[in-house]
Amino acid sequence: MTRREWESLCDGCGRCCLHKIRDEETEALHWTAVSCRLLDTDSCQCSDYTHRRAKVPDCIQLTPHKVATVDWLPPTCAYRLVEEGRDLPRWHPLVSGRPETVHEAGISVRGRVISEREAGALEDHVAAWPGRWPPGMRKPALLKKEMIP
């Protein structure tokens, strides 16, 4: 896959740009409804994607190798789904042909989060929904082995 093809897997939901809290004792991951300061919470796009890692040093550029090793990608994430050998869901822009379907399906963070600039303590904004499939939606089935190159 070319870099452009790889990046096209991003559905623009913004869930990966939410802050997470890891419990030091149990290693449990807790999602919050607090976004990175660079996330435009209306468009769900990074406001400075090109320079994001200079402005937010802990921002991670996802690669196929990193996707296989991180546990904090949301279950709806196309990078994660592809790593698991699953198809893309019908609301994904590469399937639907429209970037708005991720918002229409209620997958994105639009209208559900606040910026870290306004949040205060992350612990006050713990939320379960970013780490779950939306109610009534099923995780895509595994691709048939003969379909995987």
MDAnalysis code that builds the backbone (N, CA, C; Angstrom):
import MDAnalysis as mda
import numpy as np

u = mda.Universe.empty(447, n_residues=149, atom_resindex=np.repeat(np.arange(149), 3), trajectory=True)
u.add_TopologyAttr("name", ["N", "CA", "C"] * 149)
u.add_TopologyAttr("resid", np.arange(1, 150))
u.add_TopologyAttr("resname", ["MET", "THR", "ARG", "ARG", "GLU", "TRP", "GLU", "SER", "LEU", "CYS", "ASP", "GLY", "CYS", "GLY", "ARG", "CYS", "CYS", "LEU", "HIS", "LYS", "ILE", "ARG", "ASP", "GLU", "GLU", "THR", "GLU", "ALA", "LEU", "HIS", "TRP", "THR", "ALA", "VAL", "SER", "CYS", "ARG", "LEU", "LEU", "ASP", "THR", "ASP", "SER", "CYS", "GLN", "CYS", "SER", "ASP", "TYR", "THR", "HIS", "ARG", "ARG", "ALA", "LYS", "VAL", "PRO", "ASP", "CYS", "ILE", "GLN", "LEU", "THR", "PRO", "HIS", "LYS", "VAL", "ALA", "THR", "VAL", "ASP", "TRP", "LEU", "PRO", "PRO", "THR", "CYS", "ALA", "TYR", "ARG", "LEU", "VAL", "GLU", "GLU", "GLY", "ARG", "ASP", "LEU", "PRO", "ARG", "TRP", "HIS", "PRO", "LEU", "VAL", "SER", "GLY", "ARG", "PRO", "GLU", "THR", "VAL", "HIS", "GLU", "ALA", "GLY", "ILE", "SER", "VAL", "ARG", "GLY", "ARG", "VAL", "ILE", "SER", "GLU", "ARG", "GLU", "ALA", "GLY", "ALA", "LEU", "GLU", "ASP", "HIS", "VAL", "ALA", "ALA", "TRP", "PRO", "GLY", "ARG", "TRP", "PRO", "PRO", "GLY", "MET", "ARG", "LYS", "PRO", "ALA", "LEU", "LEU", "LYS", "LYS", "GLU", "MET", "ILE", "PRO"])
u.atoms.positions = np.array([
    [0.841, -1.175, 0.000],
    [0.000, 0.000, 0.000],
    [0.890, 1.243, 0.000],
    [0.533, 2.213, -0.815],
    [1.272, 3.471, -0.798],
    [0.881, 4.252, 0.461],
    [1.669, 5.262, 0.781],
    [1.346, 6.090, 1.951],
    [-0.024, 6.747, 1.790],
    [-0.313, 7.217, 0.597],
    [-1.610, 7.853, 0.344],
    [-2.758, 6.861, 0.533],
    [-2.586, 5.649, 0.024],
    [-3.609, 4.613, 0.205],
    [-3.775, 4.285, 1.689],
    [-2.653, 4.162, 2.392],
    [-2.694, 3.872, 3.826],
    [-3.460, 4.967, 4.567],
    [-3.135, 6.203, 4.287],
    [-3.794, 7.313, 4.974],
    [-5.264, 7.423, 4.605],
    [-5.647, 6.932, 3.430],
    [-7.058, 6.981, 3.031],
    [-7.916, 6.050, 3.881],
    [-7.288, 5.141, 4.617],
    [-8.046, 4.267, 5.511],
    [-8.670, 5.044, 6.667],
    [-8.078, 6.167, 7.021],
    [-8.639, 6.967, 8.117],
    [-10.030, 7.452, 7.719],
    [-11.025, 7.155, 8.565],
    [-12.397, 7.555, 8.245],
    [-12.735, 8.960, 8.728],
    [-11.829, 9.592, 9.474],
    [-12.069, 10.948, 9.949],
    [-12.996, 11.031, 11.143],
    [-13.036, 9.973, 11.950],
    [-13.936, 9.971, 13.110],
    [-13.397, 10.795, 14.277],
    [-12.080, 10.884, 14.414],
    [-11.466, 11.643, 15.499],
    [-11.320, 10.885, 16.804],
    [-11.783, 9.656, 16.882],
    [-11.707, 8.898, 18.140],
    [-10.273, 8.667, 18.601],
    [-9.357, 8.449, 17.677],
    [-7.978, 8.196, 18.089],
    [-7.324, 9.450, 18.658],
    [-7.921, 10.602, 18.407],
    [-7.384, 11.867, 18.907],
    [-7.921, 12.229, 20.288],
    [-8.644, 11.312, 20.897],
    [-9.139, 11.534, 22.250],
    [-8.081, 11.097, 23.254],
    [-8.021, 11.811, 24.348],
    [-7.085, 11.434, 25.402],
    [-7.570, 10.175, 26.087],
    [-6.604, 9.362, 26.457],
    [-6.877, 8.133, 27.187],
    [-6.086, 8.163, 28.485],
    [-6.584, 7.464, 29.476],
    [-5.898, 7.360, 30.759],
    [-5.602, 5.884, 30.984],
    [-4.364, 5.578, 31.321],
    [-4.001, 4.196, 31.623],
    [-3.773, 4.081, 33.129],
    [-4.489, 3.149, 33.739],
    [-4.350, 2.896, 35.169],
    [-2.956, 2.322, 35.424],
    [-2.197, 2.974, 36.295],
    [-0.821, 2.547, 36.555],
    [-0.733, 1.167, 37.197],
    [-1.726, 0.803, 37.981],
    [-1.687, -0.488, 38.671],
    [-2.214, -1.636, 37.810],
    [-3.341, -1.411, 37.141],
    [-3.982, -2.502, 36.393],
    [-3.676, -2.468, 34.898],
    [-3.123, -1.364, 34.405],
    [-2.867, -1.162, 32.973],
    [-4.155, -1.007, 32.164],
    [-5.296, -0.911, 32.857],
    [-6.580, -0.732, 32.160],
    [-6.588, 0.618, 31.438],
    [-7.189, 0.614, 30.274],
    [-7.288, 1.820, 29.454],
    [-8.667, 2.446, 29.644],
    [-8.695, 3.752, 29.896],
    [-9.946, 4.480, 30.056],
    [-9.977, 5.605, 29.028],
    [-11.031, 5.625, 28.245],
    [-11.219, 6.673, 27.247],
    [-11.784, 7.912, 27.912],
    [-11.539, 9.052, 27.292],
    [-12.169, 10.298, 27.756],
    [-12.881, 10.947, 26.571],
    [-13.695, 11.926, 26.890],
    [-14.369, 12.718, 25.863],
    [-13.636, 14.048, 25.696],
    [-12.311, 13.981, 25.787],
    [-11.449, 15.158, 25.658],
    [-10.523, 14.944, 24.469],
    [-10.563, 15.885, 23.538],
    [-9.758, 15.748, 22.327],
    [-8.433, 16.493, 22.439],
    [-7.517, 16.074, 21.610],
    [-6.260, 16.791, 21.425],
    [-6.586, 18.237, 21.045],
    [-5.731, 19.123, 21.455],
    [-5.976, 20.550, 21.177],
    [-5.968, 20.879, 19.685],
    [-5.364, 20.025, 18.866],
    [-5.326, 20.283, 17.427],
    [-6.546, 19.754, 16.678],
    [-7.368, 18.945, 17.347],
    [-8.525, 18.386, 16.657],
    [-9.626, 19.433, 16.515],
    [-10.065, 19.650, 15.292],
    [-11.230, 20.493, 15.041],
    [-12.433, 19.609, 15.362],
    [-13.122, 19.895, 16.449],
    [-14.174, 18.999, 16.925],
    [-15.437, 19.041, 16.060],
    [-15.515, 19.943, 15.106],
    [-16.636, 19.959, 14.176],
    [-16.333, 19.097, 12.941],
    [-15.176, 19.326, 12.342],
    [-14.815, 18.556, 11.146],
    [-14.205, 17.201, 11.506],
    [-13.727, 17.066, 12.735],
    [-13.030, 15.858, 13.223],
    [-11.720, 15.634, 12.472],
    [-11.115, 16.705, 12.019],
    [-9.824, 16.653, 11.336],
    [-8.791, 17.425, 12.154],
    [-7.546, 17.047, 12.000],
    [-6.464, 17.752, 12.672],
    [-6.316, 19.133, 12.035],
    [-6.231, 20.149, 12.884],
    [-6.130, 21.509, 12.359],
    [-4.734, 21.832, 11.819],
    [-3.748, 20.979, 12.116],
    [-2.399, 21.169, 11.586],
    [-1.725, 19.811, 11.399],
    [-2.323, 18.993, 10.551],
    [-1.880, 17.614, 10.359],
    [-0.399, 17.528, 9.983],
    [0.039, 18.392, 9.099],
    [1.425, 18.364, 8.630],
    [2.424, 18.562, 9.757],
    [2.116, 19.456, 10.687],
    [3.057, 19.799, 11.769],
    [2.631, 19.240, 13.130],
    [1.681, 18.334, 13.144],
    [1.100, 17.871, 14.404],
    [2.125, 17.283, 15.366],
    [3.070, 16.537, 14.861],
    [4.018, 15.882, 15.762],
    [5.012, 16.869, 16.352],
    [5.243, 17.990, 15.704],
    [6.091, 19.038, 16.282],
    [5.335, 19.778, 17.390],
    [4.026, 19.931, 17.205],
    [3.207, 20.650, 18.185],
    [2.711, 19.754, 19.312],
    [2.521, 18.472, 19.016],
    [2.059, 17.493, 19.999],
    [3.031, 16.313, 19.929],
    [4.115, 16.390, 20.691],
    [5.177, 15.376, 20.574],
    [4.734, 13.932, 20.781],
    [3.669, 13.698, 21.539],
    [3.236, 12.314, 21.744],
    [2.214, 11.848, 20.703],
    [1.964, 12.665, 19.682],
    [1.102, 12.240, 18.582],
    [1.839, 11.148, 17.814],
    [1.149, 10.085, 17.527],
    [1.775, 8.935, 16.890],
    [1.339, 8.819, 15.443],
    [2.317, 8.667, 14.574],
    [2.012, 8.397, 13.172],
    [1.793, 6.901, 13.045],
    [0.595, 6.526, 12.667],
    [0.276, 5.108, 12.563],
    [0.908, 4.485, 11.328],
    [1.493, 3.352, 11.541],
    [2.046, 2.533, 10.471],
    [1.453, 1.139, 10.657],
    [1.527, 0.283, 9.656],
    [1.014, -1.080, 9.855],
    [1.646, -1.767, 11.068],
    [2.938, -1.553, 11.285],
    [3.595, -2.165, 12.444],
    [3.037, -1.612, 13.755],
    [2.875, -0.301, 13.833],
    [2.361, 0.298, 15.074],
    [0.926, -0.129, 15.354],
    [0.117, -0.219, 14.310],
    [-1.275, -0.641, 14.495],
    [-1.323, -2.023, 15.136],
    [-0.402, -2.876, 14.765],
    [-0.365, -4.238, 15.308],
    [0.089, -4.273, 16.764],
    [0.697, -3.195, 17.245],
    [1.256, -3.220, 18.595],
    [0.539, -2.337, 19.609],
    [-0.371, -1.465, 19.173],
    [-1.059, -0.583, 20.120],
    [-2.431, -1.142, 20.488],
    [-2.856, -0.858, 21.707],
    [-4.154, -1.361, 22.176],
    [-5.186, -0.257, 22.352],
    [-4.851, 0.953, 21.933],
    [-5.734, 2.076, 22.198],
    [-6.505, 2.579, 20.980],
    [-6.391, 1.915, 19.861],
    [-7.207, 2.338, 18.720],
    [-8.648, 1.928, 18.963],
    [-9.591, 2.781, 18.607],
    [-10.994, 2.419, 18.822],
    [-11.376, 1.198, 17.993],
    [-12.353, 0.440, 18.440],
    [-12.737, -0.778, 17.717],
    [-13.290, -0.491, 16.324],
    [-13.745, 0.723, 16.072],
    [-14.287, 1.107, 14.776],
    [-13.215, 1.564, 13.790],
    [-11.983, 1.679, 14.238],
    [-10.887, 2.214, 13.425],
    [-10.573, 1.302, 12.242],
    [-10.532, 1.879, 11.050],
    [-10.250, 1.096, 9.842],
    [-8.854, 0.493, 9.878],
    [-7.894, 1.197, 10.449],
    [-6.552, 0.623, 10.550],
    [-6.590, -0.653, 11.385],
    [-7.316, -0.611, 12.476],
    [-7.458, -1.780, 13.344],
    [-8.234, -2.896, 12.632],
    [-9.313, -2.529, 11.957],
    [-10.116, -3.523, 11.242],
    [-9.302, -4.236, 10.172],
    [-8.515, -3.479, 9.423],
    [-7.673, -4.078, 8.390],
    [-6.637, -5.001, 9.033],
    [-6.038, -4.567, 10.140],
    [-5.074, -5.404, 10.863],
    [-5.713, -6.716, 11.320],
    [-6.980, -6.651, 11.711],
    [-7.699, -7.844, 12.168],
    [-8.207, -8.704, 11.006],
    [-8.025, -8.212, 9.770],
    [-8.499, -8.963, 8.606],
    [-9.981, -8.786, 8.346],
    [-10.533, -7.649, 8.759],
    [-11.961, -7.383, 8.584],
    [-12.184, -6.393, 7.443],
    [-13.391, -6.414, 6.926],
    [-13.792, -5.490, 5.875],
    [-14.091, -4.135, 6.501],
    [-14.207, -3.111, 5.670],
    [-14.585, -1.788, 6.159],
    [-16.099, -1.722, 6.295],
    [-16.606, -1.023, 7.312],
    [-18.055, -0.908, 7.482],
    [-18.688, -0.012, 6.419],
    [-19.987, -0.126, 6.269],
    [-20.699, 0.605, 5.207],
    [-20.617, 2.117, 5.344],
    [-20.409, 2.629, 6.557],
    [-20.325, 4.077, 6.755],
    [-18.939, 4.637, 6.466],
    [-17.961, 3.777, 6.217],
    [-16.608, 4.257, 5.938],
    [-16.615, 4.997, 4.601],
    [-15.980, 6.170, 4.532],
    [-15.984, 6.950, 3.287],
    [-15.474, 6.203, 2.060],
    [-14.553, 5.254, 2.233],
    [-14.088, 4.487, 1.065],
    [-15.165, 3.544, 0.548],
    [-16.111, 3.178, 1.399],
    [-17.220, 2.309, 0.993],
    [-18.404, 3.147, 0.522],
    [-18.740, 4.163, 1.306],
    [-19.924, 4.982, 0.996],
    [-19.675, 5.988, -0.119],
    [-18.424, 6.406, -0.277],
    [-18.101, 7.427, -1.273],
    [-18.321, 8.841, -0.774],
    [-18.704, 8.973, 0.509],
    [-18.961, 10.302, 1.071],
    [-18.343, 10.427, 2.464],
    [-17.555, 11.470, 2.712],
    [-16.936, 11.629, 4.027],
    [-17.937, 11.887, 5.158],
    [-19.122, 12.351, 4.836],
    [-20.108, 12.672, 5.886],
    [-20.735, 11.437, 6.526],
    [-20.624, 10.274, 5.893],
    [-21.306, 9.097, 6.441],
    [-20.767, 8.682, 7.806],
    [-19.505, 8.975, 8.081],
    [-18.951, 8.645, 9.404],
    [-19.638, 9.476, 10.491],
    [-20.043, 10.680, 10.158],
    [-20.755, 11.548, 11.102],
    [-22.234, 11.153, 11.170],
    [-22.827, 10.899, 10.013],
    [-24.241, 10.517, 9.961],
    [-24.511, 9.226, 10.730],
    [-23.548, 8.320, 10.723],
    [-23.707, 7.040, 11.419],
    [-23.441, 7.148, 12.927],
    [-22.997, 8.323, 13.371],
    [-22.729, 8.501, 14.800],
    [-21.417, 7.897, 15.259],
    [-20.510, 7.678, 14.341],
    [-19.212, 7.091, 14.670],
    [-18.238, 8.165, 15.144],
    [-18.324, 9.343, 14.583],
    [-17.342, 10.390, 14.878],
    [-17.571, 11.043, 16.240],
    [-16.599, 11.848, 16.619],
    [-16.652, 12.563, 17.899],
    [-17.423, 13.879, 17.796],
    [-17.876, 14.215, 16.607],
    [-18.577, 15.494, 16.386],
    [-19.713, 15.673, 17.396],
    [-19.683, 16.802, 18.113],
    [-20.734, 17.141, 19.062],
    [-20.697, 16.351, 20.370],
    [-19.644, 15.564, 20.582],
    [-19.598, 14.686, 21.753],
    [-18.402, 14.934, 22.661],
    [-17.487, 15.798, 22.251],
    [-16.254, 15.975, 23.006],
    [-15.935, 17.452, 23.215],
    [-14.980, 17.680, 24.106],
    [-14.455, 19.027, 24.289],
    [-12.948, 18.980, 24.081],
    [-12.382, 20.115, 23.788],
    [-10.946, 20.210, 23.574],
    [-10.211, 20.190, 24.906],
    [-8.991, 19.695, 24.872],
    [-8.165, 19.696, 26.081],
    [-7.955, 21.115, 26.607],
    [-8.103, 22.102, 25.754],
    [-7.947, 23.502, 26.179],
    [-9.026, 23.916, 27.182],
    [-10.178, 23.229, 27.152],
    [-11.314, 23.571, 28.011],
    [-11.576, 22.544, 29.107],
    [-10.920, 21.419, 29.070],
    [-11.330, 20.266, 29.864],
    [-10.995, 20.292, 31.352],
    [-9.845, 20.763, 31.723],
    [-9.426, 20.600, 33.109],
    [-8.917, 19.184, 33.310],
    [-9.308, 18.548, 34.405],
    [-8.829, 17.202, 34.737],
    [-9.441, 16.146, 33.815],
    [-8.602, 15.356, 33.191],
    [-9.082, 14.303, 32.297],
    [-9.988, 13.320, 33.020],
    [-9.678, 13.045, 34.278],
    [-10.451, 12.085, 35.066],
    [-11.925, 12.474, 35.171],
    [-12.211, 13.756, 35.014],
    [-13.599, 14.227, 35.084],
    [-14.376, 13.963, 33.796],
    [-13.701, 13.447, 32.777],
    [-14.334, 13.272, 31.469],
    [-14.208, 11.848, 30.924],
    [-14.065, 10.877, 31.804],
    [-13.975, 9.486, 31.358],
    [-15.289, 9.103, 30.676],
    [-15.174, 8.425, 29.545],
    [-16.355, 8.032, 28.761],
    [-16.103, 6.653, 28.163],
    [-17.111, 5.822, 28.137],
    [-16.964, 4.468, 27.593],
    [-17.178, 4.418, 26.084],
    [-18.052, 5.270, 25.535],
    [-18.452, 5.156, 24.137],
    [-17.303, 5.171, 23.127],
    [-16.210, 5.920, 23.341],
    [-15.177, 5.908, 22.289],
    [-14.524, 4.543, 22.092],
    [-14.553, 3.701, 23.099],
    [-13.930, 2.399, 23.009],
    [-14.896, 1.276, 22.686],
    [-16.087, 1.633, 22.223],
    [-17.116, 0.626, 21.921],
    [-17.687, 0.829, 20.526],
    [-18.278, -0.236, 20.006],
    [-19.059, -0.133, 18.781],
    [-20.369, 0.554, 19.131],
    [-20.882, 1.398, 18.254],
    [-22.174, 2.033, 18.520],
    [-23.275, 0.988, 18.666],
    [-24.231, 1.239, 19.549],
    [-25.345, 0.289, 19.722],
    [-26.045, 0.020, 18.393],
    [-26.363, -1.223, 18.170],
    [-27.086, -1.608, 16.963],
    [-26.215, -1.844, 15.742],
    [-24.928, -1.574, 15.848],
    [-24.024, -1.804, 14.719],
    [-23.140, -2.994, 15.036],
    [-22.899, -3.796, 14.029],
    [-22.067, -4.978, 14.204],
    [-20.676, -4.749, 13.638],
    [-19.720, -5.379, 14.285],
    [-18.356, -5.357, 13.782],
    [-18.338, -6.108, 12.451],
    [-17.647, -5.585, 11.433],
    [-17.598, -6.265, 10.141],
    [-17.012, -7.672, 10.262],
    [-17.506, -8.545, 9.434],
    [-17.038, -9.930, 9.424],
    [-15.598, -10.000, 8.941],
    [-14.963, -11.089, 9.288],
    [-13.612, -11.332, 8.794],
    [-13.672, -11.549, 7.296],
    [-12.673, -11.046, 6.596],
    [-12.581, -11.275, 5.158],
    [-12.246, -12.745, 4.921],
    [-12.716, -13.275, 3.826],
    [-12.377, -14.644, 3.470],
    [-10.900, -14.691, 3.120],
    [-10.224, -15.735, 3.512],
    [-8.784, -15.843, 3.314],
    [-8.374, -15.660, 1.861],
    [-9.199, -16.131, 0.935],
    [-8.816, -15.990, -0.478],
    [-8.879, -14.538, -0.948],
    [-9.510, -13.647, -0.161],
    [-9.597, -12.238, -0.529],
    [-8.387, -11.455, -0.017],
    [-7.656, -12.008, 0.931],
    [-6.515, -11.318, 1.514],
    [-5.277, -11.637, 0.684],
    [-4.590, -10.591, 0.187],
    [-3.406, -10.822, -0.667],
    [-2.269, -11.452, 0.121],
])
